[in-house]
């Protein structure tokens, strides 16, 4: 192969490689784009990693706070349970006291009825007593008048007996 053949061959190879140069330029451009995207993705991945780390840190803080709130809630739930038990006991005691109070109220009602009957009886007895007192006062006044009359009569009879000389038997003499 001489120089001219070699030039022709080179030119033929070069001409046939020209379309490949365009394709190579496109491939280089796409590889460059991919490297840019890879760089951007790497940069974004770093940012995402940092964001994930911040989120993890924040989640740890939230878990600690949540654990604290959970413990507080458990304590309050336990205290509430104790208060509920005490309230239940107080409610039972109150129910017993209420029953006793109802019994006392019922007994007070019975006593009120009894007292009303006693009051009515007392009023009727007071009325009878007043009537008897009036009668006794009249009897006493009559007895006093009769006593005066008996004294006067005894004096007259004694005077007559003395003047007549009659001695009466002791059962017929007035006792003073």
C-alpha positions in Angstrom: 0.0 0.0 0.0 1.4 3.2 -1.0 0.9 6.6 0.4 -1.9 7.4 -1.7 -3.8 4.3 -1.0 -3.1 4.9 2.7 -4.5 8.4 2.4 -7.6 7.1 0.6 -8.0 4.4 3.2 -7.5 7.0 6.0 -9.9 9.3 4.3 -12.5 6.5 3.9 -12.1 5.5 7.6 -12.2 9.1 8.6 -15.4 9.7 6.6 -17.0 6.6 8.0 -16.0 7.7 11.5 -17.5 11.2 11.1 -21.0 10.1 11.9 -19.6 8.3 14.9 -18.0 11.6 16.0 -21.4 13.2 16.1 -22.7 10.2 18.1 -19.7 10.4 20.3 -20.3 14.1 20.9 -23.9 13.3 21.9 -22.7 10.5 24.2 -20.1 12.8 25.8 -22.9 15.4 26.2 -25.2 12.8 27.9 -22.3 11.5 30.0 -21.7 15.1 31.1 -25.4 15.5 31.9 -25.3 12.3 33.8 -22.3 13.5 35.8 -24.1 16.7 36.6 -27.2 14.8 37.6 -25.0 12.4 39.6 -23.4 15.4 41.3 -26.7 17.0 41.9 -28.1 13.7 43.2 -25.0 13.3 45.4 -25.6 16.8 46.7 -29.3 16.2 47.2 -28.5 12.9 48.8 -26.3 14.7 51.3 -29.0 17.2 52.0 -31.6 14.4 52.4 -29.2 12.6 54.7 -28.8 15.7 56.8 -32.6 16.2 56.8 -33.0 12.6 57.9 -30.5 13.0 60.7 -32.3 16.2 61.9 -35.6 14.3 61.7 -34.1 11.4 63.7 -32.8 13.8 66.3 -36.2 15.5 66.5 -37.9 12.2 66.8 -35.6 11.2 69.6 -36.5 14.4 71.4 -40.2 13.7 70.8 -39.8 10.1 72.1 -38.2 11.4 75.3 -41.0 13.9 75.7 -43.6 11.3 74.9 -42.0 8.9 77.5 -42.2 11.7 80.1 -45.8 12.4 79.3 -46.6 8.6 79.3 -45.1 8.3 82.8 -47.1 11.4 84.0 -50.2 10.0 82.5 -49.6 6.6 84.2 -49.1 8.4 87.5 -52.3 10.4 87.0 -54.2 7.3 86.0 -53.1 5.5 89.1 -54.1 8.5 91.3 -57.4 8.7 89.5 -58.0 5.0 90.2 -57.3 5.7 93.9 -59.7 8.7 93.9 -62.3 6.6 92.1 -62.0 3.9 94.8 -62.3 6.5 97.6 -65.3 8.0 95.8 -66.9 4.6 95.6 -66.3 4.0 99.3 -67.7 7.4 100.2 -70.7 6.8 97.9 -71.4 3.5 99.8 -71.0 5.3 103.2 -73.3 8.1 102.0 -75.9 5.5 100.9 -75.8 3.9 104.3 -76.1 7.3 106.0 -79.0 8.1 103.7 -80.8 4.9 104.7 -80.2 5.7 108.4 -81.5 9.2 107.8 -84.6 7.8 106.1 -85.2 5.5 109.0 -84.8 8.5 111.4 -87.2 10.5 109.2 -89.7 7.7 109.3 -89.4 7.5 113.0 -89.8 11.2 113.3 -93.0 11.0 111.3 -94.3 8.3 113.7 -93.2 10.5 116.7 -95.0 13.4 115.1 -98.2 11.4 114.8 -97.8 10.2 118.4 -97.2 13.7 119.6 -100.3 15.0 117.8 -102.4 12.3 119.5 -100.8 13.2 122.9 -101.5 16.9 122.2 -105.1 16.2 121.4 -105.4 14.0 124.5 -103.7 16.7 126.6 -106.1 19.3 125.3 -109.1 17.2 126.1 -107.7 16.4 129.6 -107.0 20.2 130.1 -110.6 20.9 129.2 -111.8 18.3 131.7 -109.4 19.5 134.3 -110.6 23.1 133.8 -114.2 21.9 134.2 -113.3 19.9 137.4 -111.4 22.9 138.7 -114.5 25.1 138.3 -116.6 22.4 140.0 -114.1 22.1 142.9 -114.1 25.9 143.3 -117.9 25.8 143.5 -117.9 22.8 145.9 -115.3 24.6 148.1 -117.3 27.8 148.2 -120.4 25.7 149.0 -118.5 23.8 151.7 -117.3 27.0 153.2 -120.8 28.4 153.3 -122.1 25.1 154.7 -119.4 25.1 157.3 -120.5 28.6 158.3 -124.1 27.4 158.4 -123.2 24.3 160.4 -121.3 26.4 162.9 -124.2 28.8 163.2 -126.6 25.8 163.5 -124.4 24.1 166.1 -124.2 27.3 168.1 -128.0 27.6 168.1 -128.5 23.9 169.0 -125.9 24.0 171.7 -127.5 27.1 173.2 -130.9 25.5 173.1 -129.6 22.2 174.6 -127.8 24.1 177.4 -131.0 26.1 178.2 -133.1 22.9 178.0 -130.7 20.8 179.9 -130.4 18.2 177.2 -127.2 16.2 176.9 -126.7 14.9 173.4 -124.9 11.7 172.7 -121.4 12.1 171.3 -122.2 10.7 167.9 -124.8 13.6 167.4 -122.5 16.4 168.3 -120.7 18.4 165.6 -116.9 18.0 165.5 -115.0 21.2 165.1 
